[in-house]
Amino acid sequence: MAFSYTNKKGITFWLHEREGKGGAKLYYFSKDPEGAVDLPEGFEVIENEKTGLPMVKKRQ
């Protein structure tokens, strides 16, 4: 099941991933649900207080 996040403004974002240079996985949010992925284990979602945009962060 794909991971979605609804921010404080009520906008729903879907988590996507792609492969960056060197094979590293890059996670980003989009308003398009097509191709969305699950939230990987060991990561959490935080929201930028000014813009309301969600970001993926490794848990400490």
C-alpha positions in Angstrom: 0.0 0.0 0.0 1.3 3.4 -1.0 2.1 6.0 1.7 0.2 9.3 1.8 0.5 12.3 4.0 -2.0 15.1 4.5 -0.4 18.3 5.7 -1.8 21.1 7.9 -3.3 22.8 4.9 -5.3 19.7 4.0 -3.3 18.8 0.9 -2.5 15.1 0.4 1.0 14.2 -0.8 2.2 10.7 -2.0 5.6 9.3 -1.3 7.8 8.4 -4.4 11.3 7.1 -4.8 13.9 7.2 -7.6 17.5 6.2 -7.9 20.1 8.9 -7.8 23.7 9.0 -8.8 25.7 6.1 -7.3 22.5 4.1 -6.7 21.3 6.0 -3.7 17.5 6.0 -3.2 15.9 9.5 -3.2 12.5 9.9 -1.6 10.2 12.8 -2.5 6.5 13.7 -2.2 4.1 14.4 -5.1 0.4 15.2 -5.4 0.2 12.4 -8.0 -0.7 9.0 -6.4 0.5 7.0 -9.4 3.7 5.1 -8.7 3.7 5.9 -5.0 5.6 3.6 -2.6 5.5 2.6 1.1 7.4 4.5 3.8 10.7 2.6 4.3 11.4 1.2 7.7 13.6 3.5 9.8 12.3 6.7 8.3 9.8 9.3 9.5 7.9 12.2 7.9 8.3 15.7 9.1 6.6 18.8 7.9 8.2 22.2 7.1 6.5 24.6 9.4 6.6 27.6 7.0 5.7 25.9 3.7 3.7 22.8 4.9 5.7 20.5 2.6 6.4 17.0 4.0 10.0 15.6 4.0 11.3 12.1 4.7 14.0 11.8 7.4 15.9 8.9 9.0 14.9 8.2 12.6 17.7 8.7 15.1 
